[in-house]
Amino acid sequence: MNAPVRQEILLRGRGAGGMRPTLIARSQDEDLVGNLLRDLSGGWPEGGGWPQAVEALRVKSGKDGSGRLYQPIHRMFNLVLLEACCASFGEPRLDPNKIESAGFVVRRWSAADKRWQAWSGTPKDKPAAQPDLRWRTLHGRDEEDADPDPARRPPRLRSGHPGIDALLAARLGGEPMTERSTSLFTAPPEVCQAAGRTVLYGMLSVVSDERVQGGGAGPFADAQGREKIERHIHDWLKTTVTVSLGMGGERFDARWITPEGFSEAVRASAEFNNVLNLLRQLVFEFDAFGPSPASQKLAAALAKIRVAYAEGSPLVTWREESALPFLREAARVLTDDSASGAILPHHILPVATDAAREIRQSALAVLETRAAEALPDEERFGDASATYAVRAFVRVRHQPECPSRIVWSEYSAPFAIAAWWESAGRPAVRVALPDFSADTLSKMKPNVAFLLPESLQALLGNSPDDFLAGKAKKRASNFGIDWLCSFSLPIITLCAFISLNIFLQLFDLIFRWMAYLKICIPIPKR
């Protein structure tokens, strides 16, 4: 962080002399703003500093030097607090009437660049289909001190010639972006009068529905990520030697995915599992036989793999063909229980270098396409390991004919954002379960209804033993009748609670988590 610069106006956390980091207060008080304003109206300590009640809410730094802020799901609230004063003798408070507007930005620290990043996008006066929101690295103090609104910044360098201006814009980084900011409010006049200070405050939210637009760096953008996926591709799709299959000649059909299809010894063999894993990877991971152009390109690459079948007896002849027909028909078994399957080849022949490269590239292309559909865009605060800081600003009026001038505070103490599953120390949410007695249960009439289509109701006609043994079948039902089934949600909740406790005790044998997962204390019954 650069050394503070002495200014005509100081925007700082409370304290006499020079700049002070922005104060961030954290509290579970639902009337946080109202109570803080009342505290600010009370007595202030001599020699600077916030009132004790306010100082007690300051976010403390942890062992790593950063504080910790919680999300709304934790029922915790965060507030930014500053004062604005003049950098003259006695540091008198800034006249609130001179403040045209005020706000703060949340910036992320880039450990790689050793610089701050701003969450910014297309200027609001130039709407676009894609606002191009993302974290952008700020290079130097000039960029850090620039107004978040590009319309308020000094004009960029212009030559008057369109062609030269385009080159200058490219050299200067293209169109300036708008940095997202949150408004700061001036405390009521009576509060500022009682405090003898011009106090500004604003609510700080560490969640956002804003996301990186236009895609960011995907999981396969770097060479290391691609290399990991290439190693993950099944060895038989890139073999450089002949692979002989002892189960060659067997038909790959529904027996391969049912418990009684083969003996336990066969199902435990490496070859059995290699065949299953190959087909599962092609179907479920790579969508090798899907309708998309990327999938069709991968299927074309797989067609270059050659397999051999043994024919005739006692004189054996070998028939070579593309592996694609076998792979396509065998893959159907995984998704269609009526598929007849395909005969397993006896040998998988060495894959040519060019064919192996094409398979790898096609598989990566499919994964990139599927990841773009399945993975959401990066959230603004989606990086759980990131460190952030707040920096506030005020736009101060001077002469009526002159534009307002922006004044920045120093950065707040750095902070991280707690994950949603972390405890914030607040009291637990209490859910009262009904008394487990015959009288109580008789009162729990069905209060929710499910409309079951005929096919689902027919499936539920299987016995529990059939489901447990993997023998449940889709039963035909042609009566043309759907079913409306009503249930009692309180009883369903009781069933879920009992099942939960059973499984918690079973998994406790592995994780040893019961000591901090479940805490039961006795309470006298009213």
KAQUINOR-V447439 format. One record per residue. N is the residue number from 0. RES is the residue in one letter. OMEGA is omega in degrees with one decimal (none if undefined). Layout:
N & RES & OMEGA
N & RES & OMEGA
This chain:
0 & M & -178.7
1 & N & 179.3
2 & A & -179.5
3 & P & -179.3
4 & V & 178.2
5 & R & -176.3
6 & Q & 175.9
7 & E & 178.3
8 & I & 176.2
9 & L & 174.6
10 & L & -167.5
11 & R & 166.1
12 & G & -172.6
13 & R & 177.2
14 & G & -176.3
15 & A & 172.8
16 & G & 172.5
17 & G & -176.6
18 & M & 174.2
19 & R & -179.6
20 & P & 174.6
21 & T & 179.4
22 & L & 173.7
23 & I & 178.4
24 & A & -178.7
25 & R & -177.3
26 & S & 174.0
27 & Q & -179.8
28 & D & -178.6
29 & E & 174.8
30 & D & -175.0
31 & L & -177.3
32 & V & -178.2
33 & G & -178.5
34 & N & 178.7
35 & L & 177.9
36 & L & 176.1
37 & R & 177.8
38 & D & 179.6
39 & L & 179.7
40 & S & -178.4
41 & G & -176.9
42 & G & 178.3
43 & W & 179.8
44 & P & 177.3
45 & E & 174.2
46 & G & 176.5
47 & G & -177.7
48 & G & 178.7
49 & W & 172.8
50 & P & -174.5
51 & Q & 179.9
52 & A & 178.5
53 & V & -178.4
54 & E & -179.2
55 & A & -178.3
56 & L & -178.8
57 & R & 177.4
58 & V & -178.3
59 & K & 178.3
60 & S & 178.2
61 & G & -178.2
62 & K & -179.4
63 & D & 178.0
64 & G & -179.5
65 & S & 176.1
66 & G & -177.7
67 & R & 177.7
68 & L & -176.6
69 & Y & -178.3
70 & Q & 177.8
71 & P & 179.6
72 & I & 177.4
73 & H & -176.2
74 & R & 175.8
75 & M & -176.7
76 & F & -177.9
77 & N & -177.1
78 & L & 175.3
79 & V & -178.7
80 & L & 177.3
81 & L & 169.2
82 & E & 176.9
83 & A & -179.4
84 & C & 179.7
85 & C & -178.6
86 & A & 177.4
87 & S & -175.0
88 & F & -178.9
89 & G & 179.1
90 & E & 178.7
91 & P & -177.9
92 & R & 179.4
93 & L & 176.6
94 & D & -179.0
95 & P & 179.9
96 & N & 178.9
97 & K & 179.8
98 & I & 178.0
99 & E & 178.2
100 & S & -178.8
101 & A & 179.5
102 & G & 175.6
103 & F & 177.7
104 & V & 174.0
105 & V & -178.1
106 & R & -177.4
107 & R & -179.8
108 & W & 177.5
109 & S & -179.7
110 & A & -179.1
111 & A & -177.3
112 & D & -174.7
113 & K & -179.3
114 & R & 175.3
115 & W & 176.7
116 & Q & 179.7
117 & A & 175.5
118 & W & -171.4
119 & S & -179.2
120 & G & -177.5
121 & T & 177.8
122 & P & -176.6
123 & K & 179.2
124 & D & 177.1
125 & K & -176.9
126 & P & -179.9
127 & A & 178.5
128 & A & 177.0
129 & Q & -178.7
130 & P & 174.1
131 & D & 178.2
132 & L & 175.2
133 & R & 173.9
134 & W & -179.6
135 & R & -178.3
136 & T & 177.7
137 & L & -175.4
138 & H & 174.7
139 & G & -175.8
140 & R & 179.7
141 & D & 179.0
142 & E & 178.8
143 & E & -176.7
144 & D & -179.4
145 & A & 178.9
146 & D & 178.4
147 & P & 179.1
148 & D & -177.4
149 & P & 179.0
150 & A & -179.0
151 & R & 180.0
152 & R & 175.7
153 & P & -179.2
154 & P & 176.9
155 & R & -177.6
156 & L & -179.8
157 & R & 178.2
158 & S & -174.9
159 & G & 178.8
160 & H & -175.3
161 & P & -178.5
162 & G & 179.0
163 & I & 178.4
164 & D & 178.2
165 & A & 177.8
166 & L & 178.5
167 & L & 179.5
168 & A & 178.4
169 & A & 179.7
170 & R & -177.4
171 & L & 176.1
172 & G & 177.0
173 & G & -176.2
174 & E & 178.5
175 & P & -177.1
176 & M & 174.9
177 & T & 176.8
178 & E & -179.4
179 & R & -179.0
180 & S & 178.3
181 & T & -175.1
182 & S & 168.5
183 & L & -178.8
184 & F & 175.3
185 & T & 179.0
186 & A & -179.9
187 & P & -177.1
188 & P & -178.3
189 & E & 177.9
190 & V & 179.3
191 & C & 179.9
192 & Q & -180.0
193 & A & -178.7
194 & A & -174.0
195 & G & -177.8
196 & R & 171.9
197 & T & -173.6
198 & V & 176.3
199 & L & -178.7
200 & Y & 177.6
201 & G & 178.6
202 & M & -179.2
203 & L & 177.2
204 & S & -179.5
205 & V & 169.8
206 & V & -179.5
207 & S & 175.0
208 & D & 177.1
209 & E & -177.6
210 & R & 174.3
211 & V & -177.9
212 & Q & 178.8
213 & G & 179.8
214 & G & 175.0
215 & G & 174.8
216 & A & -178.2
217 & G & -178.1
218 & P & -179.7
219 & F & -174.6
220 & A & -176.7
221 & D & -176.8
222 & A & -179.3
223 & Q & 178.0
224 & G & 178.6
225 & R & -179.4
226 & E & 178.6
227 & K & 179.5
228 & I & 179.2
229 & E & 177.1
230 & R & -178.1
231 & H & 179.9
232 & I & -175.7
233 & H & -175.7
234 & D & -177.4
235 & W & 178.7
236 & L & -178.8
237 & K & -176.9
238 & T & 177.3
239 & T & 178.1
240 & V & 177.6
241 & T & 177.1
242 & V & 179.5
243 & S & -176.8
244 & L & 178.7
245 & G & 179.5
246 & M & 177.3
247 & G & -176.5
248 & G & 175.4
249 & E & 175.0
250 & R & 174.9
251 & F & -178.9
252 & D & -173.4
253 & A & 179.1
254 & R & -174.9
255 & W & -176.1
256 & I & 174.4
257 & T & -174.3
258 & P & -175.5
259 & E & -176.7
260 & G & 179.0
261 & F & 178.5
262 & S & -179.3
263 & E & -179.8
264 & A & 179.4
265 & V & -178.4
266 & R & 178.7
267 & A & -176.1
268 & S & -179.9
269 & A & -177.3
270 & E & 178.2
271 & F & -178.0
272 & N & 176.4
273 & N & 178.5
274 & V & 179.8
275 & L & -177.7
276 & N & 178.1
277 & L & -177.0
278 & L & 177.8
279 & R & 179.1
280 & Q & -179.9
281 & L & -175.2
282 & V & -169.3
283 & F & -179.9
284 & E & -172.0
285 & F & -179.5
286 & D & -170.0
287 & A & -176.1
288 & F & 178.4
289 & G & -175.3
290 & P & -175.1
291 & S & 177.8
292 & P & 179.9
293 & A & 178.6
294 & S & 179.3
295 & Q & 177.6
296 & K & 176.7
297 & L & 178.3
298 & A & 177.9
299 & A & 178.0
300 & A & 178.5
301 & L & 179.7
302 & A & -179.4
303 & K & 173.6
304 & I & -178.2
305 & R & 176.1
306 & V & -178.7
307 & A & 177.4
308 & Y & 175.9
309 & A & -180.0
310 & E & 175.0
311 & G & 177.3
312 & S & 2.9
313 & P & 178.7
314 & L & -175.2
315 & V & 171.4
316 & T & -176.3
317 & W & 177.9
318 & R & 179.0
319 & E & 175.5
320 & E & 177.6
321 & S & 178.6
322 & A & -172.6
323 & L & -179.9
324 & P & 178.6
325 & F & -177.4
326 & L & -177.8
327 & R & -177.4
328 & E & 179.0
329 & A & -179.2
330 & A & -179.9
331 & R & -179.2
332 & V & -176.9
333 & L & -176.2
334 & T & -177.1
335 & D & -176.2
336 & D & 176.8
337 & S & -178.4
338 & A & -177.7
339 & S & 178.5
340 & G & -177.0
341 & A & -179.1
342 & I & 179.7
343 & L & 178.8
344 & P & 178.5
345 & H & -178.8
346 & H & 166.3
347 & I & -173.1
348 & L & -179.5
349 & P & -178.7
350 & V & 179.5
351 & A & -177.2
352 & T & -179.3
353 & D & 179.6
354 & A & 178.7
355 & A & 178.7
356 & R & 179.8
357 & E & 178.3
358 & I & 179.4
359 & R & -178.0
360 & Q & 179.8
361 & S & 178.0
362 & A & 177.6
363 & L & 179.2
364 & A & 177.4
365 & V & -179.3
366 & L & 177.7
367 & E & 178.6
368 & T & -178.2
369 & R & 178.5
370 & A & 178.7
371 & A & 178.7
372 & E & -172.7
373 & A & -177.0
374 & L & 175.9
375 & P & 176.2
376 & D & -178.5
377 & E & 178.2
378 & E & -178.9
379 & R & 179.7
380 & F & -174.7
381 & G & -178.7
382 & D & -175.6
383 & A & -177.4
384 & S & -173.6
385 & A & 174.6
386 & T & -175.9
387 & Y & 172.7
388 & A & 178.1
389 & V & 172.2
390 & R & -175.2
391 & A & 178.6
392 & F & 169.0
393 & V & 173.2
394 & R & -171.3
395 & V & 175.7
396 & R & 174.3
397 & H & 175.7
398 & Q & -177.3
399 & P & -177.1
400 & E & -177.5
401 & C & 176.1
402 & P & 178.7
403 & S & -178.9
404 & R & -178.4
405 & I & 176.8
406 & V & -177.0
407 & W & 169.2
408 & S & 168.7
409 & E & 179.0
410 & Y & 173.6
411 & S & 170.8
412 & A & -178.6
413 & P & 178.6
414 & F & 172.5
415 & A & -178.9
416 & I & -179.1
417 & A & 177.0
418 & A & -175.4
419 & W & -174.7
420 & W & 179.6
421 & E & 177.7
422 & S & 178.1
423 & A & 178.2
424 & G & 179.2
425 & R & 177.7
426 & P & -179.0
427 & A & 173.8
428 & V & -175.8
429 & R & 175.9
430 & V & -178.2
431 & A & 176.9
432 & L & -179.7
433 & P & 177.9
434 & D & -176.2
435 & F & 179.1
436 & S & -177.4
437 & A & -179.0
438 & D & -179.6
439 & T & -178.1
440 & L & -179.1
441 & S & -179.9
442 & K & -176.4
443 & M & -179.4
444 & K & 177.2
445 & P & -178.6
446 & N & 173.4
447 & V & -176.5
448 & A & 177.3
449 & F & 175.9
450 & L & -177.1
451 & L & 172.6
452 & P & -174.5
453 & E & -177.4
454 & S & 179.6
455 & L & 177.8
456 & Q & 178.3
457 & A & 178.2
458 & L & 179.7
459 & L & 175.5
460 & G & 175.0
461 & N & 178.6
462 & S & 175.8
463 & P & 179.1
464 & D & 179.3
465 & D & 178.9
466 & F & -178.7
467 & L & -179.1
468 & A & -179.2
469 & G & -177.0
470 & K & -179.5
471 & A & -176.5
472 & K & 171.1
473 & K & -176.2
474 & R & 178.4
475 & A & 177.2
476 & S & -173.1
477 & N & -179.1
478 & F & -178.0
479 & G & -177.0
480 & I & 168.7
481 & D & -175.0
482 & W & 175.3
483 & L & -175.0
484 & C & -178.8
485 & S & -179.7
486 & F & 174.8
487 & S & 179.7
488 & L & 177.4
489 & P & 179.2
490 & I & 176.0
491 & I & 178.1
492 & T & 176.9
493 & L & 179.2
494 & C & -180.0
495 & A & -178.7
496 & F & 178.8
497 & I & 178.8
498 & S & 179.4
499 & L & -178.4
500 & N & 177.8
501 & I & -177.9
502 & F & 177.4
503 & L & 179.7
504 & Q & 178.3
505 & L & -178.8
506 & F & 177.3
507 & D & 176.5
508 & L & -179.1
509 & I & -170.0
510 & F & -177.8
511 & R & -173.9
512 & W & -171.1
513 & M & -175.9
514 & A & 179.6
515 & Y & 179.4
516 & L & -175.8
517 & K & 179.3
518 & I & -179.8
519 & C & 178.1
520 & I & -179.5
521 & P & 177.9
522 & I & 178.9
523 & P & -179.3
524 & K & -179.5
525 & R & none
